[in-house]
Amino acid sequence: MKLKELLKILPDEADVTFEIVEETYPTGILAKEILATFPRAAKYEVTLLDAGISTYEGKDTPTLCIEVSNRN
């Protein structure tokens, strides 16, 4: 599945830990901001989609872990 297809079904306000394999470090971001921040990733293949927990200032927040790659 391509990233742009996945983002169509996610809520805009979903908390996401997003990474482009071998290009970026994992970063916390809202689903609606991913393509604005990483436009080149729209056609990248989703290689990982998993549930996770992000901890910030001692508070745990559910997050989606999304990893994409431009390799086939």
C-alpha contacts under 8 A as a table, 3 or more apart, distances in Angstrom:
res1	aa1	res2	aa2	distance
1	M	5	E	6.63
1	M	6	L	6.94
1	M	45	E	5.73
1	M	46	V	5.74
2	K	5	E	5.37
2	K	6	L	6.55
2	K	42	A	6.94
2	K	43	K	5.45
2	K	44	Y	5.57
2	K	45	E	4.56
2	K	46	V	5.77
3	L	6	L	5.11
3	L	7	L	6.18
3	L	41	A	6.89
3	L	42	A	5.30
3	L	43	K	6.11
3	L	44	Y	5.93
3	L	45	E	6.15
3	L	46	V	5.80
3	L	68	V	7.22
4	K	7	L	5.19
4	K	8	K	6.48
4	K	35	L	7.93
4	K	42	A	4.90
4	K	43	K	6.49
5	E	8	K	5.38
5	E	9	I	7.30
6	L	9	I	5.69
6	L	10	L	6.68
7	L	10	L	5.14
7	L	11	P	7.91
7	L	31	A	6.78
7	L	32	K	7.76
10	L	14	A	6.83
10	L	31	A	7.07
11	P	14	A	5.36
11	P	31	A	7.08
11	P	32	K	7.90
12	D	30	L	6.87
12	D	31	A	5.26
12	D	32	K	4.61
13	E	30	L	5.65
13	E	31	A	6.13
13	E	32	K	6.64
14	A	30	L	5.61
14	A	31	A	5.41
14	A	32	K	7.93
14	A	63	T	7.39
14	A	64	L	7.62
15	D	28	G	7.11
15	D	29	I	6.12
15	D	30	L	4.91
15	D	31	A	6.44
15	D	62	P	7.34
15	D	63	T	5.03
15	D	64	L	6.39
16	V	27	T	7.99
16	V	28	G	5.73
16	V	29	I	5.33
16	V	30	L	5.72
16	V	31	A	6.10
16	V	63	T	5.23
16	V	64	L	4.69
16	V	65	C	5.82
16	V	66	I	6.88
17	T	26	P	5.99
17	T	27	T	5.30
17	T	28	G	4.55
17	T	29	I	6.30
17	T	63	T	6.54
17	T	64	L	6.05
17	T	65	C	4.76
17	T	66	I	6.17
18	F	26	P	5.27
18	F	27	T	5.32
18	F	28	G	6.40
18	F	29	I	6.96
18	F	34	I	7.99
18	F	65	C	6.12
18	F	66	I	4.99
18	F	67	E	5.89
19	E	23	E	7.88
19	E	24	T	5.76
19	E	25	Y	5.80
19	E	26	P	4.48
19	E	27	T	6.54
19	E	66	I	6.51
19	E	67	E	4.85
19	E	68	V	6.46
20	I	23	E	5.39
20	I	24	T	5.26
20	I	25	Y	7.36
20	I	26	P	7.75
20	I	41	A	7.58
20	I	67	E	5.85
20	I	68	V	5.00
20	I	69	S	5.77
21	V	24	T	6.56
21	V	67	E	6.66
21	V	68	V	6.08
21	V	69	S	5.31
29	I	33	E	6.66
29	I	34	I	6.83
30	L	33	E	5.44
30	L	34	I	6.80
31	A	34	I	5.57
32	K	35	L	7.19
32	K	36	A	7.83
33	E	36	A	5.28
33	E	37	T	6.08
34	I	37	T	5.25
34	I	38	F	5.75
34	I	39	P	7.55
35	L	38	F	4.94
35	L	39	P	4.57
35	L	40	R	7.74
35	L	41	A	7.05
35	L	42	A	6.41
36	A	39	P	5.70
38	F	41	A	5.67
38	F	42	A	7.69
39	P	42	A	5.82
40	R	43	K	7.18
40	R	44	Y	7.79
41	A	44	Y	5.00
41	A	68	V	7.46
41	A	70	N	7.70
43	K	70	N	7.88
44	Y	68	V	5.90
44	Y	69	S	5.49
44	Y	70	N	4.87
44	Y	71	R	7.96
45	E	68	V	5.42
45	E	69	S	5.51
45	E	70	N	6.32
45	E	71	R	7.81
45	E	72	N	7.83
46	V	49	L	7.21
46	V	66	I	7.06
46	V	67	E	5.92
46	V	68	V	4.34
46	V	69	S	6.61
47	T	66	I	7.72
47	T	67	E	5.58
47	T	68	V	5.21
47	T	69	S	6.56
48	L	65	C	7.20
48	L	66	I	5.54
48	L	67	E	4.88
48	L	68	V	6.89
49	L	64	L	6.96
49	L	65	C	5.56
49	L	66	I	4.82
49	L	67	E	6.70
50	D	64	L	5.84
50	D	65	C	5.02
50	D	66	I	6.79
51	A	62	P	7.37
51	A	63	T	6.08
51	A	64	L	4.79
51	A	65	C	5.89
52	G	62	P	5.96
52	G	63	T	5.12
52	G	64	L	5.83
52	G	65	C	6.22
53	I	60	D	6.16
53	I	61	T	5.54
53	I	62	P	4.68
53	I	63	T	5.50
54	S	60	D	5.64
54	S	61	T	5.14
54	S	62	P	6.28
54	S	63	T	6.23
55	T	58	G	6.04
55	T	59	K	5.39
55	T	60	D	4.48
55	T	61	T	6.22
56	Y	59	K	5.35
56	Y	60	D	6.68
56	Y	61	T	7.92
69	S	72	N	7.87
